[in-house]
Amino acid sequence: MATLTSTDRPTSDGVALVLNLAVLSEWRLDLYGVLWKRAVVPVVGRPAEREPAAPHRFAKLVGAVTTALAGVALLAGLLLVGYAIAGVVAALAGLAAATDVCLGCRLYRQVSFFRRLGVV
């Protein structure tokens, strides 16, 4: 039976670093954005329609905060909690990549709706 150890977390820490660096630099140092522009767009071409950036940035912010929380849990020795949080982030990112369903973007739209009503 395999056990989880604190040395198994470099991937989670790497993702947290990349996402938080993008958030803290106000999206000027966005590794995923660079990879998209340099690696994916030349292969699949430019999208026919451009989407607003704000929902996707909000989703990345939620992912950054959640992945950082997973890293803190792993550093604190709460391995099951840390890996569970990281797994949820990975599953939601995979869902967005495979089906174009971005839950962070939908959350952004809900928050925007409540802001327009003056609730938030």
C-alpha positions as protocol buffer text, in pm:
chain_id: "A"
residue {
  index: 1
  type: MET
  ca { x: 0 y: 0 z: 0 }
}
residue {
  index: 2
  type: ALA
  ca { x: 142 y: 336 z: -101 }
}
residue {
  index: 3
  type: THR
  ca { x: 163 y: 612 z: 156 }
}
residue {
  index: 4
  type: LEU
  ca { x: 161 y: 986 z: 104 }
}
residue {
  index: 5
  type: THR
  ca { x: 468 y: 1173 z: 217 }
}
residue {
  index: 6
  type: SER
  ca { x: 552 y: 1541 z: 219 }
}
residue {
  index: 7
  type: THR
  ca { x: 818 y: 1481 z: -49 }
}
residue {
  index: 8
  type: ASP
  ca { x: 545 y: 1400 z: -307 }
}
residue {
  index: 9
  type: ARG
  ca { x: 427 y: 1760 z: -342 }
}
residue {
  index: 10
  type: PRO
  ca { x: 659 y: 1930 z: -599 }
}
residue {
  index: 11
  type: THR
  ca { x: 385 y: 1934 z: -864 }
}
residue {
  index: 12
  type: SER
  ca { x: 138 y: 2104 z: -631 }
}
residue {
  index: 13
  type: ASP
  ca { x: 402 y: 2356 z: -526 }
}
residue {
  index: 14
  type: GLY
  ca { x: 495 y: 2423 z: -889 }
}
residue {
  index: 15
  type: VAL
  ca { x: 136 y: 2490 z: -991 }
}
residue {
  index: 16
  type: ALA
  ca { x: 87 y: 2715 z: -689 }
}
residue {
  index: 17
  type: LEU
  ca { x: 405 y: 2906 z: -776 }
}
residue {
  index: 18
  type: VAL
  ca { x: 304 y: 2959 z: -1140 }
}
residue {
  index: 19
  type: LEU
  ca { x: -52 y: 3068 z: -1055 }
}
residue {
  index: 20
  type: ASN
  ca { x: 46 y: 3295 z: -766 }
}
residue {
  index: 21
  type: LEU
  ca { x: 326 y: 3454 z: -969 }
}
residue {
  index: 22
  type: ALA
  ca { x: 70 y: 3543 z: -1236 }
}
residue {
  index: 23
  type: VAL
  ca { x: -169 y: 3689 z: -978 }
}
residue {
  index: 24
  type: LEU
  ca { x: 98 y: 3887 z: -793 }
}
residue {
  index: 25
  type: SER
  ca { x: 246 y: 4027 z: -1116 }
}
residue {
  index: 26
  type: GLU
  ca { x: -102 y: 4137 z: -1226 }
}
residue {
  index: 27
  type: TRP
  ca { x: -92 y: 3886 z: -1514 }
}
residue {
  index: 28
  type: ARG
  ca { x: 234 y: 4014 z: -1667 }
}
residue {
  index: 29
  type: LEU
  ca { x: 420 y: 3691 z: -1575 }
}
residue {
  index: 30
  type: ASP
  ca { x: 160 y: 3433 z: -1675 }
}
residue {
  index: 31
  type: LEU
  ca { x: 339 y: 3112 z: -1778 }
}
residue {
  index: 32
  type: TYR
  ca { x: 16 y: 2945 z: -1886 }
}
residue {
  index: 33
  type: GLY
  ca { x: -70 y: 3244 z: -2105 }
}
residue {
  index: 34
  type: VAL
  ca { x: 273 y: 3232 z: -2268 }
}
residue {
  index: 35
  type: LEU
  ca { x: 241 y: 2858 z: -2329 }
}
residue {
  index: 36
  type: TRP
  ca { x: -102 y: 2914 z: -2482 }
}
residue {
  index: 37
  type: LYS
  ca { x: 24 y: 3185 z: -2718 }
}
residue {
  index: 38
  type: ARG
  ca { x: 351 y: 3012 z: -2815 }
}
residue {
  index: 39
  type: ALA
  ca { x: 259 y: 2642 z: -2817 }
}
residue {
  index: 40
  type: VAL
  ca { x: -116 y: 2594 z: -2856 }
}
residue {
  index: 41
  type: VAL
  ca { x: -225 y: 2878 z: -3085 }
}
residue {
  index: 42
  type: PRO
  ca { x: 28 y: 2790 z: -3360 }
}
residue {
  index: 43
  type: VAL
  ca { x: -105 y: 2433 z: -3363 }
}
residue {
  index: 44
  type: VAL
  ca { x: -482 y: 2486 z: -3336 }
}
residue {
  index: 45
  type: GLY
  ca { x: -509 y: 2842 z: -3467 }
}
residue {
  index: 46
  type: ARG
  ca { x: -664 y: 3151 z: -3317 }
}
residue {
  index: 47
  type: PRO
  ca { x: -1014 y: 3119 z: -3176 }
}
residue {
  index: 48
  type: ALA
  ca { x: -1294 y: 3254 z: -3395 }
}
residue {
  index: 49
  type: GLU
  ca { x: -1441 y: 3448 z: -3103 }
}
residue {
  index: 50
  type: ARG
  ca { x: -1253 y: 3615 z: -2822 }
}
residue {
  index: 51
  type: GLU
  ca { x: -1389 y: 3578 z: -2471 }
}
residue {
  index: 52
  type: PRO
  ca { x: -1357 y: 3842 z: -2198 }
}
residue {
  index: 53
  type: ALA
  ca { x: -1046 y: 3789 z: -1989 }
}
residue {
  index: 54
  type: ALA
  ca { x: -1196 y: 3883 z: -1652 }
}
residue {
  index: 55
  type: PRO
  ca { x: -1381 y: 3554 z: -1583 }
}
residue {
  index: 56
  type: HIS
  ca { x: -1074 y: 3349 z: -1670 }
}
residue {
  index: 57
  type: ARG
  ca { x: -849 y: 3566 z: -1454 }
}
residue {
  index: 58
  type: PHE
  ca { x: -1092 y: 3526 z: -1166 }
}
residue {
  index: 59
  type: ALA
  ca { x: -1086 y: 3148 z: -1217 }
}
residue {
  index: 60
  type: LYS
  ca { x: -704 y: 3154 z: -1212 }
}
residue {
  index: 61
  type: LEU
  ca { x: -714 y: 3361 z: -892 }
}
residue {
  index: 62
  type: VAL
  ca { x: -945 y: 3105 z: -729 }
}
residue {
  index: 63
  type: GLY
  ca { x: -712 y: 2827 z: -848 }
}
residue {
  index: 64
  type: ALA
  ca { x: -407 y: 3011 z: -716 }
}
residue {
  index: 65
  type: VAL
  ca { x: -557 y: 3066 z: -372 }
}
residue {
  index: 66
  type: THR
  ca { x: -686 y: 2710 z: -351 }
}
residue {
  index: 67
  type: THR
  ca { x: -357 y: 2557 z: -466 }
}
residue {
  index: 68
  type: ALA
  ca { x: -167 y: 2773 z: -217 }
}
residue {
  index: 69
  type: LEU
  ca { x: -404 y: 2647 z: 52 }
}
residue {
  index: 70
  type: ALA
  ca { x: -323 y: 2291 z: -55 }
}
residue {
  index: 71
  type: GLY
  ca { x: 48 y: 2370 z: -28 }
}
residue {
  index: 72
  type: VAL
  ca { x: 4 y: 2511 z: 322 }
}
residue {
  index: 73
  type: ALA
  ca { x: -189 y: 2201 z: 425 }
}
residue {
  index: 74
  type: LEU
  ca { x: 87 y: 1980 z: 287 }
}
residue {
  index: 75
  type: LEU
  ca { x: 356 y: 2181 z: 467 }
}
residue {
  index: 76
  type: ALA
  ca { x: 156 y: 2153 z: 789 }
}
residue {
  index: 77
  type: GLY
  ca { x: 157 y: 1775 z: 754 }
}
residue {
  index: 78
  type: LEU
  ca { x: -212 y: 1747 z: 665 }
}
residue {
  index: 79
  type: LEU
  ca { x: -135 y: 1530 z: 365 }
}
residue {
  index: 80
  type: LEU
  ca { x: -481 y: 1394 z: 299 }
}
residue {
  index: 81
  type: VAL
  ca { x: -636 y: 1741 z: 316 }
}
residue {
  index: 82
  type: GLY
  ca { x: -364 y: 1894 z: 97 }
}
residue {
  index: 83
  type: TYR
  ca { x: -387 y: 1626 z: -170 }
}
residue {
  index: 84
  type: ALA
  ca { x: -768 y: 1634 z: -162 }
}
residue {
  index: 85
  type: ILE
  ca { x: -769 y: 2011 z: -224 }
}
residue {
  index: 86
  type: ALA
  ca { x: -506 y: 1978 z: -497 }
}
residue {
  index: 87
  type: GLY
  ca { x: -706 y: 1695 z: -653 }
}
residue {
  index: 88
  type: VAL
  ca { x: -1021 y: 1906 z: -665 }
}
residue {
  index: 89
  type: VAL
  ca { x: -828 y: 2188 z: -835 }
}
residue {
  index: 90
  type: ALA
  ca { x: -680 y: 1942 z: -1085 }
}
residue {
  index: 91
  type: ALA
  ca { x: -1021 y: 1786 z: -1155 }
}
residue {
  index: 92
  type: LEU
  ca { x: -1183 y: 2125 z: -1214 }
}
residue {
  index: 93
  type: ALA
  ca { x: -896 y: 2232 z: -1442 }
}
residue {
  index: 94
  type: GLY
  ca { x: -932 y: 1907 z: -1633 }
}
residue {
  index: 95
  type: LEU
  ca { x: -1308 y: 1960 z: -1662 }
}
residue {
  index: 96
  type: ALA
  ca { x: -1248 y: 2308 z: -1802 }
}
residue {
  index: 97
  type: ALA
  ca { x: -990 y: 2182 z: -2051 }
}
residue {
  index: 98
  type: ALA
  ca { x: -1191 y: 1882 z: -2168 }
}
residue {
  index: 99
  type: THR
  ca { x: -1545 y: 2020 z: -2178 }
}
residue {
  index: 100
  type: ASP
  ca { x: -1502 y: 2400 z: -2184 }
}
residue {
  index: 101
  type: VAL
  ca { x: -1700 y: 2420 z: -1859 }
}
residue {
  index: 102
  type: CYS
  ca { x: -1516 y: 2669 z: -1636 }
}
residue {
  index: 103
  type: LEU
  ca { x: -1667 y: 2668 z: -1288 }
}
residue {
  index: 104
  type: GLY
  ca { x: -1449 y: 2963 z: -1181 }
}
residue {
  index: 105
  type: CYS
  ca { x: -1587 y: 3162 z: -1475 }
}
residue {
  index: 106
  type: ARG
  ca { x: -1941 y: 3072 z: -1374 }
}
residue {
  index: 107
  type: LEU
  ca { x: -1863 y: 3177 z: -1017 }
}
residue {
  index: 108
  type: TYR
  ca { x: -1736 y: 3509 z: -1154 }
}
residue {
  index: 109
  type: ARG
  ca { x: -2063 y: 3563 z: -1336 }
}
residue {
  index: 110
  type: GLN
  ca { x: -2260 y: 3487 z: -1019 }
}
residue {
  index: 111
  type: VAL
  ca { x: -2051 y: 3731 z: -816 }
}
residue {
  index: 112
  type: SER
  ca { x: -2097 y: 3993 z: -1090 }
}
residue {
  index: 113
  type: PHE
  ca { x: -2472 y: 3938 z: -1081 }
}
residue {
  index: 114
  type: PHE
  ca { x: -2486 y: 3993 z: -705 }
}
residue {
  index: 115
  type: ARG
  ca { x: -2261 y: 4299 z: -734 }
}
residue {
  index: 116
  type: ARG
  ca { x: -2503 y: 4454 z: -982 }
}
residue {
  index: 117
  type: LEU
  ca { x: -2783 y: 4396 z: -732 }
}
residue {
  index: 118
  type: GLY
  ca { x: -2574 y: 4565 z: -462 }
}
residue {
  index: 119
  type: VAL
  ca { x: -2561 y: 4254 z: -243 }
}
residue {
  index: 120
  type: VAL
  ca { x: -2182 y: 4212 z: -255 }
}
